[in-house]
Every structure is written in C-alpha cells, then in structure tokens.
Amino acid sequence: MAGPPTQKDIERRAYHLWEQAGMPNGRDREFYLEAERRLGEELIRHELKTPDTL
C-alpha cells in the first residue's frame, strides 16, 4: 500500500471482517473502525521496515 489507506481500502477491509464475523447486523461502525485501526497499524509496520530506517 502506498500512502495512507483510502476510504475504499477501509470499506473493503471492513466488509471482509464483517464476513468473517458471520455478517452480523447493526455493527457496521464497529467493523469500519476496526478496519481503519488495522490498516493504520499495517502502514506503521510497513514504514518501520523501509530500508532507509534500518
């Protein structure tokens, strides 16, 4: 991923998490926020592993 996650990236990840959880009703915001958090963490881990920071 280049740069911060887009809204579309977050929505895709949230949908995937929702599917994995059995598609429960009424928890859209929860899955969106979880997806946003996870993608942010992945970005940080990726940035920490770049060659210029080793």
PDBQT receptor file of N, H, CA, C and O in Angstrom, charges set to zero:
ATOM      1  N   MET A   1       0.850  -1.169   0.000  1.00  0.00    +0.000 N 
ATOM      2  CA  MET A   1       0.000   0.000   0.000  1.00  0.00    +0.000 C 
ATOM      3  C   MET A   1       0.895   1.231   0.000  1.00  0.00    +0.000 C 
ATOM      4  O   MET A   1       1.820   1.334   0.805  1.00  0.00    +0.000 OA
ATOM      5  N   ALA A   2       0.622   2.147  -0.888  1.00  0.00    +0.000 N 
ATOM      6  H   ALA A   2      -0.130   2.063  -1.543  1.00  0.00    +0.000 HD
ATOM      7  CA  ALA A   2       1.388   3.380  -0.947  1.00  0.00    +0.000 C 
ATOM      8  C   ALA A   2       0.575   4.492  -0.304  1.00  0.00    +0.000 C 
ATOM      9  O   ALA A   2      -0.509   4.831  -0.778  1.00  0.00    +0.000 OA
ATOM     10  N   GLY A   3       1.100   5.055   0.772  1.00  0.00    +0.000 N 
ATOM     11  H   GLY A   3       1.981   4.779   1.157  1.00  0.00    +0.000 HD
ATOM     12  CA  GLY A   3       0.384   6.116   1.455  1.00  0.00    +0.000 C 
ATOM     13  C   GLY A   3      -0.675   5.580   2.400  1.00  0.00    +0.000 C 
ATOM     14  O   GLY A   3      -0.842   4.370   2.550  1.00  0.00    +0.000 OA
ATOM     15  N   PRO A   4      -1.383   6.497   3.030  1.00  0.00    +0.000 N 
ATOM     16  CA  PRO A   4      -2.414   6.080   3.994  1.00  0.00    +0.000 C 
ATOM     17  C   PRO A   4      -3.570   5.372   3.299  1.00  0.00    +0.000 C 
ATOM     18  O   PRO A   4      -3.804   5.597   2.111  1.00  0.00    +0.000 OA
ATOM     19  N   PRO A   5      -4.293   4.524   4.017  1.00  0.00    +0.000 N 
ATOM     20  CA  PRO A   5      -5.407   3.809   3.408  1.00  0.00    +0.000 C 
ATOM     21  C   PRO A   5      -6.518   4.772   2.980  1.00  0.00    +0.000 C 
ATOM     22  O   PRO A   5      -6.811   5.748   3.671  1.00  0.00    +0.000 OA
ATOM     23  N   THR A   6      -7.117   4.486   1.854  1.00  0.00    +0.000 N 
ATOM     24  H   THR A   6      -6.879   3.693   1.293  1.00  0.00    +0.000 HD
ATOM     25  CA  THR A   6      -8.234   5.288   1.369  1.00  0.00    +0.000 C 
ATOM     26  C   THR A   6      -9.525   4.792   2.020  1.00  0.00    +0.000 C 
ATOM     27  O   THR A   6      -9.547   3.734   2.649  1.00  0.00    +0.000 OA
ATOM     28  N   GLN A   7     -10.575   5.550   1.865  1.00  0.00    +0.000 N 
ATOM     29  H   GLN A   7     -10.557   6.410   1.354  1.00  0.00    +0.000 HD
ATOM     30  CA  GLN A   7     -11.866   5.126   2.405  1.00  0.00    +0.000 C 
ATOM     31  C   GLN A   7     -12.280   3.800   1.770  1.00  0.00    +0.000 C 
ATOM     32  O   GLN A   7     -12.849   2.941   2.443  1.00  0.00    +0.000 OA
ATOM     33  N   LYS A   8     -11.995   3.630   0.468  1.00  0.00    +0.000 N 
ATOM     34  H   LYS A   8     -11.533   4.329  -0.078  1.00  0.00    +0.000 HD
ATOM     35  CA  LYS A   8     -12.334   2.387  -0.220  1.00  0.00    +0.000 C 
ATOM     36  C   LYS A   8     -11.559   1.211   0.377  1.00  0.00    +0.000 C 
ATOM     37  O   LYS A   8     -12.114   0.123   0.532  1.00  0.00    +0.000 OA
ATOM     38  N   ASP A   9     -10.274   1.421   0.714  1.00  0.00    +0.000 N 
ATOM     39  H   ASP A   9      -9.824   2.305   0.588  1.00  0.00    +0.000 HD
ATOM     40  CA  ASP A   9      -9.465   0.378   1.360  1.00  0.00    +0.000 C 
ATOM     41  C   ASP A   9     -10.099  -0.035   2.690  1.00  0.00    +0.000 C 
ATOM     42  O   ASP A   9     -10.210  -1.220   3.004  1.00  0.00    +0.000 OA
ATOM     43  N   ILE A  10     -10.508   0.964   3.455  1.00  0.00    +0.000 N 
ATOM     44  H   ILE A  10     -10.419   1.927   3.200  1.00  0.00    +0.000 HD
ATOM     45  CA  ILE A  10     -11.106   0.703   4.767  1.00  0.00    +0.000 C 
ATOM     46  C   ILE A  10     -12.427  -0.044   4.602  1.00  0.00    +0.000 C 
ATOM     47  O   ILE A  10     -12.702  -1.000   5.327  1.00  0.00    +0.000 OA
ATOM     48  N   GLU A  11     -13.233   0.393   3.653  1.00  0.00    +0.000 N 
ATOM     49  H   GLU A  11     -13.009   1.170   3.063  1.00  0.00    +0.000 HD
ATOM     50  CA  GLU A  11     -14.527  -0.266   3.426  1.00  0.00    +0.000 C 
ATOM     51  C   GLU A  11     -14.350  -1.718   3.007  1.00  0.00    +0.000 C 
ATOM     52  O   GLU A  11     -15.080  -2.599   3.462  1.00  0.00    +0.000 OA
ATOM     53  N   ARG A  12     -13.368  -1.961   2.131  1.00  0.00    +0.000 N 
ATOM     54  H   ARG A  12     -12.776  -1.245   1.762  1.00  0.00    +0.000 HD
ATOM     55  CA  ARG A  12     -13.103  -3.351   1.698  1.00  0.00    +0.000 C 
ATOM     56  C   ARG A  12     -12.693  -4.222   2.878  1.00  0.00    +0.000 C 
ATOM     57  O   ARG A  12     -13.185  -5.340   3.033  1.00  0.00    +0.000 OA
ATOM     58  N   ARG A  13     -11.787  -3.704   3.713  1.00  0.00    +0.000 N 
ATOM     59  H   ARG A  13     -11.388  -2.796   3.587  1.00  0.00    +0.000 HD
ATOM     60  CA  ARG A  13     -11.322  -4.461   4.871  1.00  0.00    +0.000 C 
ATOM     61  C   ARG A  13     -12.470  -4.669   5.862  1.00  0.00    +0.000 C 
ATOM     62  O   ARG A  13     -12.611  -5.755   6.425  1.00  0.00    +0.000 OA
ATOM     63  N   ALA A  14     -13.290  -3.638   6.077  1.00  0.00    +0.000 N 
ATOM     64  H   ALA A  14     -13.176  -2.756   5.620  1.00  0.00    +0.000 HD
ATOM     65  CA  ALA A  14     -14.426  -3.747   6.994  1.00  0.00    +0.000 C 
ATOM     66  C   ALA A  14     -15.397  -4.822   6.502  1.00  0.00    +0.000 C 
ATOM     67  O   ALA A  14     -15.911  -5.608   7.298  1.00  0.00    +0.000 OA
ATOM     68  N   TYR A  15     -15.642  -4.857   5.213  1.00  0.00    +0.000 N 
ATOM     69  H   TYR A  15     -15.224  -4.219   4.566  1.00  0.00    +0.000 HD
ATOM     70  CA  TYR A  15     -16.547  -5.855   4.649  1.00  0.00    +0.000 C 
ATOM     71  C   TYR A  15     -15.990  -7.254   4.878  1.00  0.00    +0.000 C 
ATOM     72  O   TYR A  15     -16.726  -8.173   5.236  1.00  0.00    +0.000 OA
ATOM     73  N   HIS A  16     -14.696  -7.409   4.671  1.00  0.00    +0.000 N 
ATOM     74  H   HIS A  16     -14.098  -6.663   4.379  1.00  0.00    +0.000 HD
ATOM     75  CA  HIS A  16     -14.049  -8.708   4.883  1.00  0.00    +0.000 C 
ATOM     76  C   HIS A  16     -14.166  -9.127   6.354  1.00  0.00    +0.000 C 
ATOM     77  O   HIS A  16     -14.480 -10.281   6.648  1.00  0.00    +0.000 OA
ATOM     78  N   LEU A  17     -13.917  -8.205   7.259  1.00  0.00    +0.000 N 
ATOM     79  H   LEU A  17     -13.662  -7.268   7.020  1.00  0.00    +0.000 HD
ATOM     80  CA  LEU A  17     -14.029  -8.516   8.691  1.00  0.00    +0.000 C 
ATOM     81  C   LEU A  17     -15.471  -8.879   9.049  1.00  0.00    +0.000 C 
ATOM     82  O   LEU A  17     -15.714  -9.800   9.828  1.00  0.00    +0.000 OA
ATOM     83  N   TRP A  18     -16.418  -8.149   8.474  1.00  0.00    +0.000 N 
ATOM     84  H   TRP A  18     -16.221  -7.400   7.841  1.00  0.00    +0.000 HD
ATOM     85  CA  TRP A  18     -17.843  -8.405   8.706  1.00  0.00    +0.000 C 
ATOM     86  C   TRP A  18     -18.220  -9.814   8.227  1.00  0.00    +0.000 C 
ATOM     87  O   TRP A  18     -18.927 -10.547   8.918  1.00  0.00    +0.000 OA
ATOM     88  N   GLU A  19     -17.736 -10.178   7.033  1.00  0.00    +0.000 N 
ATOM     89  H   GLU A  19     -17.162  -9.583   6.471  1.00  0.00    +0.000 HD
ATOM     90  CA  GLU A  19     -17.999 -11.526   6.513  1.00  0.00    +0.000 C 
ATOM     91  C   GLU A  19     -17.415 -12.587   7.438  1.00  0.00    +0.000 C 
ATOM     92  O   GLU A  19     -18.078 -13.580   7.737  1.00  0.00    +0.000 OA
ATOM     93  N   GLN A  20     -16.179 -12.386   7.894  1.00  0.00    +0.000 N 
ATOM     94  H   GLN A  20     -15.640 -11.579   7.651  1.00  0.00    +0.000 HD
ATOM     95  CA  GLN A  20     -15.519 -13.344   8.772  1.00  0.00    +0.000 C 
ATOM     96  C   GLN A  20     -16.270 -13.513  10.088  1.00  0.00    +0.000 C 
ATOM     97  O   GLN A  20     -16.241 -14.585  10.693  1.00  0.00    +0.000 OA
ATOM     98  N   ALA A  21     -16.940 -12.455  10.524  1.00  0.00    +0.000 N 
ATOM     99  H   ALA A  21     -16.964 -11.585  10.032  1.00  0.00    +0.000 HD
ATOM    100  CA  ALA A  21     -17.669 -12.482  11.796  1.00  0.00    +0.000 C 
ATOM    101  C   ALA A  21     -19.082 -13.058  11.640  1.00  0.00    +0.000 C 
ATOM    102  O   ALA A  21     -19.846 -13.089  12.605  1.00  0.00    +0.000 OA
ATOM    103  N   GLY A  22     -19.427 -13.509  10.445  1.00  0.00    +0.000 N 
ATOM    104  H   GLY A  22     -18.807 -13.485   9.661  1.00  0.00    +0.000 HD
ATOM    105  CA  GLY A  22     -20.744 -14.110  10.227  1.00  0.00    +0.000 C 
ATOM    106  C   GLY A  22     -21.817 -13.129   9.799  1.00  0.00    +0.000 C 
ATOM    107  O   GLY A  22     -23.006 -13.433   9.901  1.00  0.00    +0.000 OA
ATOM    108  N   MET A  23     -21.420 -11.954   9.322  1.00  0.00    +0.000 N 
ATOM    109  H   MET A  23     -20.454 -11.707   9.240  1.00  0.00    +0.000 HD
ATOM    110  CA  MET A  23     -22.316 -10.934   8.788  1.00  0.00    +0.000 C 
ATOM    111  C   MET A  23     -23.380 -10.467   9.779  1.00  0.00    +0.000 C 
ATOM    112  O   MET A  23     -24.565 -10.447   9.446  1.00  0.00    +0.000 OA
ATOM    113  N   PRO A  24     -22.974 -10.091  10.988  1.00  0.00    +0.000 N 
ATOM    114  CA  PRO A  24     -23.951  -9.641  11.984  1.00  0.00    +0.000 C 
ATOM    115  C   PRO A  24     -24.557  -8.280  11.616  1.00  0.00    +0.000 C 
ATOM    116  O   PRO A  24     -23.889  -7.433  11.023  1.00  0.00    +0.000 OA
ATOM    117  N   ASN A  25     -25.803  -8.090  11.969  1.00  0.00    +0.000 N 
ATOM    118  H   ASN A  25     -26.346  -8.778  12.450  1.00  0.00    +0.000 HD
ATOM    119  CA  ASN A  25     -26.498  -6.824  11.702  1.00  0.00    +0.000 C 
ATOM    120  C   ASN A  25     -26.134  -5.768  12.737  1.00  0.00    +0.000 C 
ATOM    121  O   ASN A  25     -25.847  -6.085  13.892  1.00  0.00    +0.000 OA
ATOM    122  N   GLY A  26     -26.150  -4.505  12.305  1.00  0.00    +0.000 N 
ATOM    123  H   GLY A  26     -26.383  -4.248  11.367  1.00  0.00    +0.000 HD
ATOM    124  CA  GLY A  26     -26.018  -3.388  13.230  1.00  0.00    +0.000 C 
ATOM    125  C   GLY A  26     -24.638  -3.109  13.777  1.00  0.00    +0.000 C 
ATOM    126  O   GLY A  26     -24.508  -2.380  14.760  1.00  0.00    +0.000 OA
ATOM    127  N   ARG A  27     -23.602  -3.667  13.172  1.00  0.00    +0.000 N 
ATOM    128  H   ARG A  27     -23.708  -4.259  12.373  1.00  0.00    +0.000 HD
ATOM    129  CA  ARG A  27     -22.245  -3.458  13.707  1.00  0.00    +0.000 C 
ATOM    130  C   ARG A  27     -21.323  -2.826  12.664  1.00  0.00    +0.000 C 
ATOM    131  O   ARG A  27     -20.103  -2.979  12.724  1.00  0.00    +0.000 OA
ATOM    132  N   ASP A  28     -21.926  -2.113  11.704  1.00  0.00    +0.000 N 
ATOM    133  H   ASP A  28     -22.917  -1.989  11.655  1.00  0.00    +0.000 HD
ATOM    134  CA  ASP A  28     -21.153  -1.523  10.604  1.00  0.00    +0.000 C 
ATOM    135  C   ASP A  28     -20.018  -0.641  11.106  1.00  0.00    +0.000 C 
ATOM    136  O   ASP A  28     -18.874  -0.778  10.673  1.00  0.00    +0.000 OA
ATOM    137  N   ARG A  29     -20.341   0.261  12.018  1.00  0.00    +0.000 N 
ATOM    138  H   ARG A  29     -21.271   0.372  12.370  1.00  0.00    +0.000 HD
ATOM    139  CA  ARG A  29     -19.335   1.205  12.518  1.00  0.00    +0.000 C 
ATOM    140  C   ARG A  29     -18.195   0.471  13.231  1.00  0.00    +0.000 C 
ATOM    141  O   ARG A  29     -17.028   0.836  13.089  1.00  0.00    +0.000 OA
ATOM    142  N   GLU A  30     -18.535  -0.540  13.979  1.00  0.00    +0.000 N 
ATOM    143  H   GLU A  30     -19.483  -0.837  14.094  1.00  0.00    +0.000 HD
ATOM    144  CA  GLU A  30     -17.517  -1.325  14.679  1.00  0.00    +0.000 C 
ATOM    145  C   GLU A  30     -16.515  -1.925  13.696  1.00  0.00    +0.000 C 
ATOM    146  O   GLU A  30     -15.306  -1.852  13.915  1.00  0.00    +0.000 OA
ATOM    147  N   PHE A  31     -17.018  -2.516  12.615  1.00  0.00    +0.000 N 
ATOM    148  H   PHE A  31     -18.000  -2.576  12.437  1.00  0.00    +0.000 HD
ATOM    149  CA  PHE A  31     -16.124  -3.132  11.632  1.00  0.00    +0.000 C 
ATOM    150  C   PHE A  31     -15.336  -2.084  10.854  1.00  0.00    +0.000 C 
ATOM    151  O   PHE A  31     -14.179  -2.314  10.503  1.00  0.00    +0.000 OA
ATOM    152  N   TYR A  32     -15.951  -0.941  10.585  1.00  0.00    +0.000 N 
ATOM    153  H   TYR A  32     -16.891  -0.754  10.870  1.00  0.00    +0.000 HD
ATOM    154  CA  TYR A  32     -15.254   0.135   9.894  1.00  0.00    +0.000 C 
ATOM    155  C   TYR A  32     -14.081   0.631  10.749  1.00  0.00    +0.000 C 
ATOM    156  O   TYR A  32     -12.964   0.785  10.255  1.00  0.00    +0.000 OA
ATOM    157  N   LEU A  33     -14.344   0.876  12.022  1.00  0.00    +0.000 N 
ATOM    158  H   LEU A  33     -15.251   0.751  12.424  1.00  0.00    +0.000 HD
ATOM    159  CA  LEU A  33     -13.296   1.369  12.913  1.00  0.00    +0.000 C 
ATOM    160  C   LEU A  33     -12.183   0.335  13.107  1.00  0.00    +0.000 C 
ATOM    161  O   LEU A  33     -11.006   0.690  13.174  1.00  0.00    +0.000 OA
ATOM    162  N   GLU A  34     -12.553  -0.926  13.195  1.00  0.00    +0.000 N 
ATOM    163  H   GLU A  34     -13.509  -1.215  13.141  1.00  0.00    +0.000 HD
ATOM    164  CA  GLU A  34     -11.546  -1.985  13.331  1.00  0.00    +0.000 C 
ATOM    165  C   GLU A  34     -10.686  -2.064  12.074  1.00  0.00    +0.000 C 
ATOM    166  O   GLU A  34      -9.467  -2.213  12.166  1.00  0.00    +0.000 OA
ATOM    167  N   ALA A  35     -11.304  -1.966  10.913  1.00  0.00    +0.000 N 
ATOM    168  H   ALA A  35     -12.294  -1.845  10.838  1.00  0.00    +0.000 HD
ATOM    169  CA  ALA A  35     -10.562  -1.997   9.653  1.00  0.00    +0.000 C 
ATOM    170  C   ALA A  35      -9.613  -0.807   9.568  1.00  0.00    +0.000 C 
ATOM    171  O   ALA A  35      -8.461  -0.954   9.160  1.00  0.00    +0.000 OA
ATOM    172  N   GLU A  36     -10.095   0.361   9.952  1.00  0.00    +0.000 N 
ATOM    173  H   GLU A  36     -11.030   0.480  10.284  1.00  0.00    +0.000 HD
ATOM    174  CA  GLU A  36      -9.275   1.570   9.936  1.00  0.00    +0.000 C 
ATOM    175  C   GLU A  36      -8.069   1.405  10.858  1.00  0.00    +0.000 C 
ATOM    176  O   GLU A  36      -6.950   1.769  10.497  1.00  0.00    +0.000 OA
ATOM    177  N   ARG A  37      -8.300   0.861  12.036  1.00  0.00    +0.000 N 
ATOM    178  H   ARG A  37      -9.209   0.566  12.329  1.00  0.00    +0.000 HD
ATOM    179  CA  ARG A  37      -7.223   0.639  13.007  1.00  0.00    +0.000 C 
ATOM    180  C   ARG A  37      -6.182  -0.337  12.455  1.00  0.00    +0.000 C 
ATOM    181  O   ARG A  37      -4.980  -0.078  12.512  1.00  0.00    +0.000 OA
ATOM    182  N   ARG A  38      -6.661  -1.454  11.923  1.00  0.00    +0.000 N 
ATOM    183  H   ARG A  38      -7.637  -1.664  11.877  1.00  0.00    +0.000 HD
ATOM    184  CA  ARG A  38      -5.727  -2.472  11.411  1.00  0.00    +0.000 C 
ATOM    185  C   ARG A  38      -4.901  -1.959  10.238  1.00  0.00    +0.000 C 
ATOM    186  O   ARG A  38      -3.694  -2.196  10.172  1.00  0.00    +0.000 OA
ATOM    187  N   LEU A  39      -5.551  -1.259   9.313  1.00  0.00    +0.000 N 
ATOM    188  H   LEU A  39      -6.531  -1.067   9.367  1.00  0.00    +0.000 HD
ATOM    189  CA  LEU A  39      -4.812  -0.726   8.166  1.00  0.00    +0.000 C 
ATOM    190  C   LEU A  39      -3.785   0.309   8.619  1.00  0.00    +0.000 C 
ATOM    191  O   LEU A  39      -2.685   0.377   8.071  1.00  0.00    +0.000 OA
ATOM    192  N   GLY A  40      -4.142   1.112   9.615  1.00  0.00    +0.000 N 
ATOM    193  H   GLY A  40      -5.036   1.057  10.060  1.00  0.00    +0.000 HD
ATOM    194  CA  GLY A  40      -3.190   2.077  10.159  1.00  0.00    +0.000 C 
ATOM    195  C   GLY A  40      -1.985   1.393  10.779  1.00  0.00    +0.000 C 
ATOM    196  O   GLY A  40      -0.850   1.831  10.595  1.00  0.00    +0.000 OA
ATOM    197  N   GLU A  41      -2.234   0.323  11.510  1.00  0.00    +0.000 N 
ATOM    198  H   GLU A  41      -3.157  -0.033  11.659  1.00  0.00    +0.000 HD
ATOM    199  CA  GLU A  41      -1.131  -0.433  12.120  1.00  0.00    +0.000 C 
ATOM    200  C   GLU A  41      -0.244  -1.066  11.048  1.00  0.00    +0.000 C 
ATOM    201  O   GLU A  41       0.979  -1.084  11.178  1.00  0.00    +0.000 OA
ATOM    202  N   GLU A  42      -0.865  -1.584   9.992  1.00  0.00    +0.000 N 
ATOM    203  H   GLU A  42      -1.859  -1.570   9.886  1.00  0.00    +0.000 HD
ATOM    204  CA  GLU A  42      -0.081  -2.183   8.906  1.00  0.00    +0.000 C 
ATOM    205  C   GLU A  42       0.798  -1.132   8.234  1.00  0.00    +0.000 C 
ATOM    206  O   GLU A  42       1.943  -1.410   7.877  1.00  0.00    +0.000 OA
ATOM    207  N   LEU A  43       0.264   0.065   8.065  1.00  0.00    +0.000 N 
ATOM    208  H   LEU A  43      -0.666   0.291   8.355  1.00  0.00    +0.000 HD
ATOM    209  CA  LEU A  43       1.034   1.144   7.456  1.00  0.00    +0.000 C 
ATOM    210  C   LEU A  43       2.236   1.486   8.328  1.00  0.00    +0.000 C 
ATOM    211  O   LEU A  43       3.344   1.662   7.821  1.00  0.00    +0.000 OA
ATOM    212  N   ILE A  44       2.023   1.579   9.627  1.00  0.00    +0.000 N 
ATOM    213  H   ILE A  44       1.123   1.436  10.039  1.00  0.00    +0.000 HD
ATOM    214  CA  ILE A  44       3.118   1.891  10.558  1.00  0.00    +0.000 C 
ATOM    215  C   ILE A  44       4.179   0.794  10.504  1.00  0.00    +0.000 C 
ATOM    216  O   ILE A  44       5.371   1.092  10.441  1.00  0.00    +0.000 OA
ATOM    217  N   ARG A  45       3.755  -0.472  10.530  1.00  0.00    +0.000 N 
ATOM    218  H   ARG A  45       2.786  -0.713  10.581  1.00  0.00    +0.000 HD
ATOM    219  CA  ARG A  45       4.723  -1.578  10.471  1.00  0.00    +0.000 C 
ATOM    220  C   ARG A  45       5.506  -1.530   9.164  1.00  0.00    +0.000 C 
ATOM    221  O   ARG A  45       6.713  -1.769   9.150  1.00  0.00    +0.000 OA
ATOM    222  N   HIS A  46       4.821  -1.221   8.071  1.00  0.00    +0.000 N 
ATOM    223  H   HIS A  46       3.841  -1.027   8.083  1.00  0.00    +0.000 HD
ATOM    224  CA  HIS A  46       5.487  -1.140   6.769  1.00  0.00    +0.000 C 
ATOM    225  C   HIS A  46       6.508   0.000   6.778  1.00  0.00    +0.000 C 
ATOM    226  O   HIS A  46       7.635  -0.170   6.313  1.00  0.00    +0.000 OA
ATOM    227  N   GLU A  47       6.116   1.153   7.306  1.00  0.00    +0.000 N 
ATOM    228  H   GLU A  47       5.201   1.291   7.684  1.00  0.00    +0.000 HD
ATOM    229  CA  GLU A  47       7.028   2.295   7.345  1.00  0.00    +0.000 C 
ATOM    230  C   GLU A  47       8.241   2.019   8.216  1.00  0.00    +0.000 C 
ATOM    231  O   GLU A  47       9.334   2.508   7.929  1.00  0.00    +0.000 OA
ATOM    232  N   LEU A  48       8.060   1.234   9.284  1.00  0.00    +0.000 N 
ATOM    233  H   LEU A  48       7.173   0.836   9.517  1.00  0.00    +0.000 HD
ATOM    234  CA  LEU A  48       9.181   0.912  10.156  1.00  0.00    +0.000 C 
ATOM    235  C   LEU A  48      10.170  -0.042   9.494  1.00  0.00    +0.000 C 
ATOM    236  O   LEU A  48      11.324  -0.128   9.914  1.00  0.00    +0.000 OA
ATOM    237  N   LYS A  49       9.729  -0.754   8.467  1.00  0.00    +0.000 N 
ATOM    238  H   LYS A  49       8.792  -0.684   8.126  1.00  0.00    +0.000 HD
ATOM    239  CA  LYS A  49      10.591  -1.738   7.815  1.00  0.00    +0.000 C 
ATOM    240  C   LYS A  49      11.262  -1.205   6.554  1.00  0.00    +0.000 C 
ATOM    241  O   LYS A  49      11.958  -1.963   5.878  1.00  0.00    +0.000 OA
ATOM    242  N   THR A  50      11.084   0.046   6.220  1.00  0.00    +0.000 N 
ATOM    243  H   THR A  50      10.518   0.662   6.769  1.00  0.00    +0.000 HD
ATOM    244  CA  THR A  50      11.685   0.562   4.999  1.00  0.00    +0.000 C 
ATOM    245  C   THR A  50      13.205   0.599   5.123  1.00  0.00    +0.000 C 
ATOM    246  O   THR A  50      13.726   0.826   6.215  1.00  0.00    +0.000 OA
ATOM    247  N   PRO A  51      13.927   0.380   4.020  1.00  0.00    +0.000 N 
ATOM    248  CA  PRO A  51      15.382   0.299   4.074  1.00  0.00    +0.000 C 
ATOM    249  C   PRO A  51      16.048   1.535   4.663  1.00  0.00    +0.000 C 
ATOM    250  O   PRO A  51      17.085   1.419   5.316  1.00  0.00    +0.000 OA
ATOM    251  N   ASP A  52      15.474   2.720   4.447  1.00  0.00    +0.000 N 
ATOM    252  H   ASP A  52      14.631   2.815   3.916  1.00  0.00    +0.000 HD
ATOM    253  CA  ASP A  52      16.124   3.918   4.945  1.00  0.00    +0.000 C 
ATOM    254  C   ASP A  52      15.973   4.097   6.463  1.00  0.00    +0.000 C 
ATOM    255  O   ASP A  52      16.567   5.010   7.036  1.00  0.00    +0.000 OA
ATOM    256  N   THR A  53      15.190   3.238   7.114  1.00  0.00    +0.000 N 
ATOM    257  H   THR A  53      14.708   2.496   6.648  1.00  0.00    +0.000 HD
ATOM    258  CA  THR A  53      15.074   3.322   8.571  1.00  0.00    +0.000 C 
ATOM    259  C   THR A  53      15.761   2.156   9.259  1.00  0.00    +0.000 C 
ATOM    260  O   THR A  53      15.686   2.035  10.482  1.00  0.00    +0.000 OA
ATOM    261  N   LEU A  54      16.419   1.308   8.513  1.00  0.00    +0.000 N 
ATOM    262  H   LEU A  54      16.480   1.406   7.520  1.00  0.00    +0.000 HD
ATOM    263  CA  LEU A  54      17.105   0.150   9.102  1.00  0.00    +0.000 C 
ATOM    264  C   LEU A  54      18.496   0.539   9.576  1.00  0.00    +0.000 C 
ATOM    265  O   LEU A  54      19.228  -0.301  10.100  1.00  0.00    +0.000 OA
TER     266      LEU A  54
